[in-house]
Amino acid sequence: QVTLVESGGGVVQPGGSLTLSCVVSGGIFSAYAMGWYRQAPGKQRELVAEIGRDFRTNYADSVKGRFTVSRNNARRTVYLQMNSLRSEDTAVYLCKWSAQWGQGTQVTVSS
């Protein structure tokens, strides 16, 4: 059984930083790309960043230059470093591995 557990969310002021983590249990972690998505109230879920098996990365235009995705296969973990946070980054952030989703972690950017 595969499980994904996100952590690191919280409340931060505009301009602040947070680092999210997603640990994957079960399965062959290195075999799949990992993705970070987010969903704000009343909005569709959107891809934020992804990192492939070859460590190539892809970002949504709205976060380019501010967010960095990375993975540590030995730790079965993917990270999302978020800098220069804005109010519009407020959302539940979820990780995806293969067809599996985590439960999400809330990020709130507010003064």
C-alpha positions as CSV (number, residue, x, y, z in Angstrom):
1,Q,0.0,0.0,0.0
2,V,1.3,3.4,-1.0
3,T,0.8,6.4,1.2
4,L,1.9,10.0,0.8
5,V,2.2,12.4,3.8
6,E,2.7,16.1,3.3
7,S,4.0,18.4,6.0
8,G,5.4,21.9,6.4
9,G,2.3,24.0,5.8
10,G,1.3,26.9,8.0
11,V,0.6,30.6,8.2
12,V,3.2,33.1,6.8
13,Q,3.3,36.7,6.0
14,P,3.6,38.0,2.5
15,G,7.2,37.8,1.4
16,G,7.9,34.9,3.7
17,S,9.1,31.4,3.0
18,L,8.0,27.8,3.7
19,T,9.3,24.4,2.8
20,L,6.9,21.6,2.2
21,S,7.8,17.9,2.4
22,C,6.1,14.8,1.0
23,V,7.2,11.4,2.2
24,V,6.1,8.4,0.1
25,S,5.8,5.0,1.8
26,G,5.6,1.9,-0.3
27,G,6.3,1.4,-4.0
28,I,9.5,2.2,-5.9
29,F,9.9,5.8,-5.2
30,S,12.5,6.6,-7.8
31,A,10.3,5.1,-10.6
32,Y,8.0,8.0,-11.0
33,A,7.9,11.7,-11.3
34,M,6.6,13.7,-8.3
35,G,4.2,16.6,-8.5
36,W,3.1,19.4,-6.2
37,Y,-0.4,20.7,-6.8
38,R,-2.5,23.2,-5.0
39,Q,-6.2,24.0,-4.7
40,A,-7.7,27.2,-3.4
41,P,-11.3,27.5,-2.3
42,G,-13.6,27.7,-5.3
43,K,-10.8,27.0,-7.8
44,Q,-9.6,24.1,-9.7
45,R,-6.6,22.1,-8.7
46,E,-3.5,23.2,-10.5
47,L,0.0,21.9,-11.0
48,V,2.6,24.0,-9.2
49,A,5.8,22.1,-9.8
50,E,7.0,18.7,-10.8
51,I,10.3,16.8,-10.9
52,G,10.9,13.8,-13.1
53,R,12.8,10.6,-12.5
54,D,15.8,12.4,-14.1
55,F,15.4,15.3,-11.8
56,R,14.2,17.6,-14.5
57,T,11.8,20.2,-13.2
58,N,8.8,22.1,-14.5
59,Y,7.0,25.0,-12.9
60,A,3.8,26.9,-13.3
61,D,4.4,30.4,-14.6
62,S,3.0,31.9,-11.5
63,V,5.7,30.4,-9.3
64,K,8.8,30.4,-11.5
65,G,11.7,32.1,-9.8
66,R,10.0,31.8,-6.4
67,F,9.5,28.1,-5.8
68,T,12.0,25.2,-6.1
69,V,11.1,21.5,-6.2
70,S,13.6,18.8,-5.3
71,R,13.6,15.2,-4.4
72,N,15.8,12.9,-2.3
73,N,15.3,9.3,-3.5
74,A,17.1,7.8,-0.5
75,R,14.7,9.5,1.8
76,R,11.7,8.9,-0.4
77,T,10.9,12.6,-0.1
78,V,10.0,15.5,-2.4
79,Y,10.3,19.1,-1.2
80,L,8.9,22.4,-2.3
81,Q,10.8,25.4,-1.2
82,M,8.5,28.4,-1.4
83,N,10.0,32.0,-1.2
84,S,8.5,35.4,-1.7
85,L,5.1,34.1,-0.9
86,R,2.0,36.0,-1.9
87,S,-1.6,36.0,-0.8
88,E,-2.6,34.3,-4.0
89,D,-0.4,31.3,-3.0
90,T,-2.9,30.5,-0.3
91,A,-4.2,27.0,-0.9
92,V,-4.1,23.4,0.1
93,Y,-0.9,21.9,-1.3
94,L,-0.9,18.3,-2.3
95,C,1.7,15.9,-3.6
96,K,1.2,13.3,-6.3
97,W,3.3,10.2,-7.0
98,S,2.1,7.9,-9.8
99,A,-1.7,7.9,-9.4
100,Q,-1.5,8.5,-5.6
101,W,-2.3,11.7,-3.8
102,G,-1.4,12.9,-0.3
103,Q,-4.0,14.4,2.0
104,G,-2.7,17.9,1.6
105,T,-1.2,20.6,3.8
106,Q,-2.7,24.1,4.2
107,V,-0.6,27.1,3.3
108,T,-2.0,30.5,4.3
109,V,-0.2,33.7,3.3
110,S,-1.7,36.6,5.2
111,S,-0.6,39.7,7.1
